[in-house]
C-alpha cells in the first residue's frame, strides 16, 4: 500500500538532497613570510607562496596565512586539505607576465581547451578552502580586449595610447587588444581545437589570447570560498568545473563593467552547491549555471544540480541569475531566493539555442527584488545569438534540442525594466510548464511570449507604458488569473498565431471582452473567458 508523505517529511528529504559538505582542514598553520614572502608589492612571491602551500600539504594539511601587505605573485597551485587564508589588509596581486601562467588543458565556455593556467588553480583536490578578509586581484587589464563603445572618448584614447593594437571597425565598434597575438588568437586556436590538437606548445603563439579565469577548480570535492574579494579577472572570475560540494559564503566578486567575458560565478557541471550572502558587480553574467556546450557537453553528461542560491546582491551584470547558454549536460533541482538585482541588463535570465541539447527543469525562484533592469526583468531566450527571423522555422526534435520545463517563479518585485517578461521558445520545443505567481512589476513593455505551453500567470500587478499588457504568439495552454493592469493601448491580452489554443483568461467584469483581441488565423474557441 502506498502511503502519503507528510509535508515535514518532504521538506526533510529536500533538505538532505540539498545538503552541502564543508571541507575538513586540520588545525595547523603555515605563514608565507616564513618561506621568504615579501609584501612590498614588487617582490616576486610565486615560489614562496607555492612552497608554503606544498609544505602545508606534505604535513597533512592546514592553513596557509597571508598577512596584511601587497603580495605580487604568479599562479598559485592549490592543494588538498589546505586553506589559503587572507588576513585583513592582504592584497594578492597577480602579475601581468603571461609566462607566469603556463598553458595547460583546462575548461572554458563549456569545452575542455588549452588555456593559460589560472592565477588560482586546482585539479582533482579534496577539502580545499580560500577564506579571510583580503583581496585577490587578477591583473585582468593585461589580458582583456576592450570594446570602444564601452568607453568614453577620452578613456578610449588613453587606452589606445597605452600600447597594444586596435582592430579597427566602423561606427565606434573597434576593439583594443593587449597584443597582436591576442587579436589574432581566436581563429588560430579554434583551428587547432577543431583539428584535435591539445599539445600546449602548439598554442604558444596565442598565449596572450588564452586568458585564464581568476579561479579554476576542476573535479574537486568539498570546496569553501568565504569572506574574500575576487576582482579584476582576465576572463571569468570564479569557475568550479565538475566539482562536488561547493560553498560560497560572504564572497565579493568584482570586475569592471566593460570587462569582456567578465562573469562573476560560473558553476559548471557542479553537484551540491550553496551560494549565500555574496555580492557581485561584474562585466558579464553574475551568478551563472552551466553544464558544457553542444556535443562535448552532452557526451560528458554532468548536470549542474542541487544548488541553493540565497541572500545575494548583484549590482551590475548582463544577468543577475542566469542558466545557460552552455547547458548541454542539463541543469536541474535549483533553488534561488531572497536576492536583490540592481541595474543588471537582465534580471532572471534563461538562455540556450538549437544545437545545445540538454534539459533544464525543476527550477524554483522565490522572493527576488529588482530595480532599474535595462532589458527584460525575466527572460527565456531559446534563440541565443541566432539571427532574427528563424523563430517560426520548425525542425525535427533530436539530441540537439534544448528543453526548458517545470520552472516556478513567485513573489517577485521589479521597479523598472524594458520588458516585464519575455519568452522566445522554439517552435519544435516550446517553453513548458512555467508558473509566474505574485509578480508586481513596473516596466515599459509588458509580457511578450512566443512559443510556450502550459504557462500560468497568476496574481500579476503591472504598470506598463507601451503596447498591450500580455501578448501571446503560438502559445498553447496558457492560463491568466488575477492579472491586474492594462496595456498602454487599453488591451489586457493579444493572441496571435495559428497554433495558439487553450488560452484561458479569468475575467473580473463585463468589460473584459473589450480589452482582449485575437489576430487573424486564431481559431474560434481558442480563447476562453471565465468569470
N, C-alpha and C positions, 0 to 999 in steps of 0.2 A: 504494500500500500504506500502511495506517495503522500508524504506529509508536507504541509506548507511550512516554510521557514518564517520565523519571526523577523520583524524589522531589525531588531538588535543583532540577530544572527547574521543577517545580510550585511549590515554595517560592519560587523566584526570581521566578516570574511573579506570585504573590500579593503578594510584597514590592513589586513595581513597581506593581501596581494600588493598593496602599495608601500609596504614597509621597505625602508632602505637601510642597509647595514653601514655603519661607520667604520673607518679603518682602525686597526689595532696597532698603536705606536708605542713602543717601550719608553719608559721614563729614563732617558739618557740624553745628555746634552753635549753638543759639539759647537764651538764658536768659530766662525770663519776667520777671525783675527788670529787665532792660534795656528792657522795654516798659511799665514802670510798675507792675508787680505788687507788692503788699504782703502779706506773710504774717502778718498780725496777727489773723486770724480774724474781722474786721469790715469790712475794706475790700473793696469790690466789684471783683473781678478779671476779670469777664466780658470786658470789652473788651481788657484786657491779654493774657489767655490766647488769645483768638481772633486778635488782631493778631499775636502771636508765631507762632502756627501758620500763619497766612496768609503771613507774611513768609518763613517756612521753606519753604513750598510754592512760593512765587514764585521763590525762589532755586534751585529744583531739588530740594528735599527735604533732610532731615537730622533731627537730634534736637533736640526742644524740652525743655529741662531745667526741672523743677520742684524747687527745693531744699527743705531742711527748713523747715517753717513750716506755718501753718494758712491755707489759701488758699480764701477764700469766693468762689464763682462761680456764675453761671447756666450754661446749656447750653454745652458745648464742642463745636464743629464740627470733626470730624477731616478731614484731607486726605490725598491720595495721596502716597506716598513720605515720609511724616512719622512719626516715632516720638516719642510722648509718654512721657518718662522721668521717673519719680518717684524722687528720691533718698531714702535712708533718713531717716525723720523727717518726710517730706512728707505732709500730710493735705489732700486736696482735698475741701472741704466744700461740697456743692451747696445753694443757697439754698432757702428754703421758700416763695418767692413764685411763684405759678402763672404770672404774666406773664413770668417768666424762661424759660418753656418754651412757646413759641408752638405753636398747633395746626397739625399737618401731616398729610399722608397717610403712614401708617406701617403696621405689621403687629402684630397681637396675637391670640393664641388661634386661629391658623390662618386669619385673614382680613385683607385689606388694609382698614384702617379709619383714621378720623381719631383721632389721639392727640396728647397733648402731646409736644413734641419731647423726646427722651431727654437726660439730662444729658451722656452721651457718645454722639454721634450722627454717623453717616456713611452715605453712599449713593453707589454707583457708583464706589467707590475701588479703586485697586490699590496694593499694598505699603503697608500701614498696620500700626503696632505700638504697643502700650502695654506698657511694661516698667518694672522698678525694684523698689524695696522699700517704697514708700509705700502710702497708703490712699486709696481713693475712698469717700466716704460720701454716699449718695443722698438723705439727708433724708426717708426714706420715711414717717416718722411724720406728716408734713404732708399725706399723700395717702391712706394706707391706712385702710380700715374695720377695726374690731376686734370680734370676737365675744365676748360676755360670758362664754360658757362656757369661753373660753380664758384667762381671767384669774382671779386670786384676788378675793375680795370687796373687799378694800382697794384693790387695783390698779384694779379696775373703778371704784370710787367716785372715786379720784384722777383717772382718765382723764375721766370724765363732768364732774367739777368744772373740768377744764382748758378747757372750751369745746366747740364742736361741737354735734351734735344726735344724738339716740338714736332708733332705730327700735324702739319698744317691742314686745316679744314675750313670751309666757308661757314659764314653765319655765326661766328663765335663758338664753333664746335671743335676747335683744336684741342689736342691733348698733349700735355707735358709729360715727358718720361725722364727718369733719372739718368738713363744711358741709352746708347744706340742698341745695345744687346737687349735691354728691356723692351724697347719699342718694337723690335723685330722678333721677339721671342715667342709670341703666340703661334704663328704659323710654323716656326721651326720645331717647337716642342710637340705640337699636335701631329706633325708628320712622323716624328719619332714614336709617339704613343700609338698611332694607328698602325705603324709598322711592327708593333710588338716589341720595340727596343726599350729595355728597362735598365741598361747599363748607365749609372750616373755619369760616367766620364763622357758619354756621348752628348749629354745635356749641358756640358760645361760652358759652351759659348753663350748660353742663355741663362747663366747663373743668376744674373740680376733680375731677370723676368720671373724666376721661380720663387717669388716672395712667400715666406712662411706665415703660418698662423702664429700668434704670440704664444699660445699654449696648445700643444698637440699631445694627447694621451690616446694610445692605441691598444685595444684589447687589455685594458686594466680593470681590476676589481677593487672595490671599496676605496673610493676617491673622495676627499674632502677639500673644498676650497672655501675658506672662511675669512671674512673681515678685510682682506686686502683689496687694493685697487689695481686693475689691469688696464693699461691705456696705451694708445698710440701704436697699435699693432700694424705690421706690414700688410696683413690681409685680415682674415677673421681673428677675433680676439681669443675666444675660448672654444676649443674643439675636441671634446671627448668623442672618440670613434670606437664603436664595437666594445664599449665598456659596460660594466655592470655595477650597480650600487654606487651612484654618483650623487654627492650632496654639495650644493652651493648655498651658503648662508651669509647674509650681510656683505656680499661682494659688490664692489663698484666697478663698472665697466665703462670705459670712456674712449671715444675716438673722435677726431674732427668730423663735423657733419658732412664734409665733402669727401671723406675717406672712401676710396674705391674698394668695394668688397669689404667694407669695414663693419662686418657683422659683430654683434655683441657676444651671444652664446649660440653655438650650433651643437645641439645634442643629436648625434647621428648614429643610428643603429644601437641605441643605448637602452638597456633594460633596467628598470627600477632607479628612478632619479627623483630628487627633491630639490626644488629651487625656491628659496623663500627669503624675503626681506632684502632682495637685491635691487640695485638701481642700474639703469642703462641710459647712456647718452652717446649715440653711435652714428656712423655714416651709412649703415645699411640696415637689414633686419635686426631687431633687438634680441628677442627670445625666439629661437627658430628650431623646429624639429624636422629632422631629415632621416633618410634611410637608404642612401645610394641612388644612383642615376641609371635609368634605362636598363639595358640587358645585364650590365655588370651588377647593378643593384638587385635586380630580380634573381640572378643566379646566386648571389651571396645570401639573399633571403633573410637578413637580420632586421627585424622590425624594431622601431622605437616604441616601447610600450611600458605601461605602469609608471607614468610620470606625473608628479604633482608640482604645480607652479602656483605660488600664493604670495600675497603681500609684497608684490614687486612694483617698481615705478619705472616708467620709460619716459624720458624727456624728449628724445629725438630718435628717429629711426624710420626706415622705409615701412616697417610694420612693427606694431607693438608686440603681439603674439602671432607667430607665423608657423604654418605647416607647409612644407614644400620649398621650392618646386621639386627638389630631389627627394622623392618619397617612394621609390620603386620597390623597396623591401617592406613597405607598409608602416603605418603609424596608427596605434590603437591604444585604448584604455588610458586616456589623458584627462587630467582634472586641472583646471585653471580657475582661480578665484581671487577676489579681493585685490585687484591690481588697478593701477592708475596710469593712463597713457595721456601725454600732453604734447600736442604738436607733431605727432607722428604722421607720415604720409598716409598710412592706412592703419586702422586700429587692430581689428581681428582679421587676419589675412590667411586665406587658404588658396594655394596655387599649385597647378600642375599643367600637363599638356599631353596630347597624344604622343605615344612612344615611351612614356614613363612606365605605364602599368602600375601595379601596386594598389593596396586597399587602405583607405583611411576611414576608421569607424570608431564608435564609442568614444566620442569626444564630448566632455561636459564643461561648459564655460558659465561661470556664475559671478555676479557682483563685480562688474567691470565698470569703471568710471573713465570717460574720455572727454577731452576738451580740445577744441581747435584742431580737429583732424583735417588734413589738407585734401585728401581724396575721399575714399569710402570709409565709413565707420566700420562696416562689416563687409567683407569681400570674399566671394568664391569665384576664382578665375581659372577655368579649365582650358583656357587658350593662352596660357602664359607665353609671352614672346612670340606669338603667332601673328601673322598679318591679318588685319581686319578683312572680313568678307568670307571667312571659312566657317562661320558659325552654323550655317544651315546645312552644310555638307554632311551626309551620313556615310560612315564607313563601317565595315564589319568589326564587331567586337572580337578582340583577341587578347593575348597576354600583354599587349602594349597599351591597353585601355585602362586609364586610371579610374578608380571607383571611390567616391566620397559618399558616405551614408551614415545614418544614425548619429546625428550631431545635435546637441541640445545647448541653446544659448538663452540664458534667462537673467533677469534682474540687471539690465544694462542701462546706463545713462550716458548720453552723449550730447554735449552742448557745443555744436558747431562742427559741420562736415560738409563736403560737397554732396555726397550721397549717403542716405541713411543705411541702405542695404543693397548690395549688388551681387547678382548671380549671373554667370555666363557658363552654363553647363554644356556638356557635349550632347549633340543630337542623338548619338547612339548609346550614351550612358549619362542620363541626366543626374543632376544632384538629387539625392534621395533621402527622404525621412529626416528632414531638418525641422526643428522646432525653435521658434523665437518667441519668447514669452516675457512679459513685463519689461518692455523696452520703451524708454522715454528719450526722444531724440529731437534736436533742432538741427536742420540741415537745409541746404539749397534745394537739392532734389530728394525724392522720396525713395521708394522701394522699386528697384528696376531689376526684374527677374526674368531670365530666359533659360529654358530647358531645366525645369525642376519638377519633381513629382513627390507627392506625399509631404508637402510643405505645410506647416501650421504657423500662422501669425496670430498671436493671442495677447490681448491686453496691451495694445500699442498706443502710445500717446505721442503724437508727432506734430511738429510745426515746420512746414517747408515753404519755400518761396518761388519755386518753379515747377510747372507741369503737374500731372496727376499725383495722387499720394502713392498708389500702387499700380505698377504696370506689369502685367503677366504676359509673356510670349512663349508659346509652345510649352505650356505647363499643364500637368495632369494631377488631379487630386490635391488641390490647394484649398485650405480652409482658413478664412479670416473671421476672427471672433473678437469682439470688443476692440475694434480698431477705431480710435478717435482721431479726429482731424480731417481736413480736406486738402486736396491739392490746390495749388495757386490758381488753377483753372476751374475750380469748383468740383472736380471729379474725385471720388473716392477710389475708383478702380477702372482700369482699362485692360481689356483682354483681347489679345490678337493671336493669330497663328492657327493654321488648320488642325494642328494636333492638340490644341487646348481643349480640355474637357474636365468635368468633375470639379468645377470651381464653386465652392460654397462660401457665400458671404452672408453672415448673420447680421441682418439689418436691425435697426432700433426704432425706425419711424417710417411713416408712409412716404416721406420724401426721398428715401434711399435710392429708389429706382432712377430718379433723375440724375444721380451722381455716378452712375455706373454705365459704361459703354463697352460695346464689343466691336471689333474690327471686321472687315469683310472676310468671309470664309469661315468664321467661327460658327460651328454648328448649333442649331437650335437645341436648347436644353443643356448646353454645356455649362451654363452658369445658373446656379440655383440660389435664390434669395430666401433666407429663412428669418422669421421673427424670433 
